[in-house]
Amino acid sequence: MSFPLFKKIVDDCANLEVKEVAIYRLGEPLLDPQFSKEIA
C-alpha cells in the first residue's frame, strides 16, 4: 500500500473518531520498509 493511501485511511479513521487500528492482516507489518514512517 502506498504511503499516501495509508495516510488517507488513518486520517479518515481519525475523522470518524476511531480509537484503535490494528496494522496487520496476513503478513508481518514490521517487514514493511515504510513501517516506522507510517506509525510516526
PyRosetta script that sets phi, psi and omega in degrees:
from pyrosetta import init, pose_from_sequence

init()
pose = pose_from_sequence("MSFPLFKKIVDDCANLEVKEVAIYRLGEPLLDPQFSKEIA")
pose.set_psi(1, 137.6)
pose.set_omega(1, 179.7)
pose.set_phi(2, -71.9)
pose.set_psi(2, 155.4)
pose.set_omega(2, 179.2)
pose.set_phi(3, -63.5)
pose.set_psi(3, -41.9)
pose.set_omega(3, 178.2)
pose.set_phi(4, -59.2)
pose.set_psi(4, -38.5)
pose.set_omega(4, 177.4)
pose.set_phi(5, -66.9)
pose.set_psi(5, -44.1)
pose.set_omega(5, 177.9)
pose.set_phi(6, -57.4)
pose.set_psi(6, -46.9)
pose.set_omega(6, -179.1)
pose.set_phi(7, -62.8)
pose.set_psi(7, -39.7)
pose.set_omega(7, 178.4)
pose.set_phi(8, -62.6)
pose.set_psi(8, -42.7)
pose.set_omega(8, 179.4)
pose.set_phi(9, -62.9)
pose.set_psi(9, -45.2)
pose.set_omega(9, 179.5)
pose.set_phi(10, -63.7)
pose.set_psi(10, -43.6)
pose.set_omega(10, 178.3)
pose.set_phi(11, -62.1)
pose.set_psi(11, -42.1)
pose.set_omega(11, 177.7)
pose.set_phi(12, -61.9)
pose.set_psi(12, -41.8)
pose.set_omega(12, 178.2)
pose.set_phi(13, -62.8)
pose.set_psi(13, -41.2)
pose.set_omega(13, 178.9)
pose.set_phi(14, -63.0)
pose.set_psi(14, -41.5)
pose.set_omega(14, 178.8)
pose.set_phi(15, -65.0)
pose.set_psi(15, -28.3)
pose.set_omega(15, 178.3)
pose.set_phi(16, -90.4)
pose.set_psi(16, 5.5)
pose.set_omega(16, 179.5)
pose.set_phi(17, 60.2)
pose.set_psi(17, 35.2)
pose.set_omega(17, 174.3)
pose.set_phi(18, -67.2)
pose.set_psi(18, 130.9)
pose.set_omega(18, -175.3)
pose.set_phi(19, -90.2)
pose.set_psi(19, -22.9)
pose.set_omega(19, -175.0)
pose.set_phi(20, -149.3)
pose.set_psi(20, 140.0)
pose.set_omega(20, 177.0)
pose.set_phi(21, -131.6)
pose.set_psi(21, 129.2)
pose.set_omega(21, 176.3)
pose.set_phi(22, -93.6)
pose.set_psi(22, 119.2)
pose.set_omega(22, -175.2)
pose.set_phi(23, -97.7)
pose.set_psi(23, 70.6)
pose.set_omega(23, 175.1)
pose.set_phi(24, -164.9)
pose.set_psi(24, 166.8)
pose.set_omega(24, 174.5)
pose.set_phi(25, -151.8)
pose.set_psi(25, -98.2)
pose.set_omega(25, -179.2)
pose.set_phi(26, -107.3)
pose.set_psi(26, 10.0)
pose.set_omega(26, -177.3)
pose.set_phi(27, -133.1)
pose.set_psi(27, -174.0)
pose.set_omega(27, -179.8)
pose.set_phi(28, -101.6)
pose.set_psi(28, 110.1)
pose.set_omega(28, -176.2)
pose.set_phi(29, -63.6)
pose.set_psi(29, -25.7)
pose.set_omega(29, -178.8)
pose.set_phi(30, -70.6)
pose.set_psi(30, -14.0)
pose.set_omega(30, 176.9)
pose.set_phi(31, -81.2)
pose.set_psi(31, -11.6)
pose.set_omega(31, 179.0)
pose.set_phi(32, -72.1)
pose.set_psi(32, 121.0)
pose.set_omega(32, -178.8)
pose.set_phi(33, -60.2)
pose.set_psi(33, -21.8)
pose.set_omega(33, -179.4)
pose.set_phi(34, -93.5)
pose.set_psi(34, 3.1)
pose.set_omega(34, -172.0)
pose.set_phi(35, -55.8)
pose.set_psi(35, -46.9)
pose.set_omega(35, -177.9)
pose.set_phi(36, -64.5)
pose.set_psi(36, -33.7)
pose.set_omega(36, 177.1)
pose.set_phi(37, -70.4)
pose.set_psi(37, -37.9)
pose.set_omega(37, -176.5)
pose.set_phi(38, -69.3)
pose.set_psi(38, -33.5)
pose.set_omega(38, -177.3)
pose.set_phi(39, -94.2)
pose.set_psi(39, -4.8)
pose.set_omega(39, -179.1)
pose.set_phi(40, -71.9)
pose.dump_pdb("model.pdb")
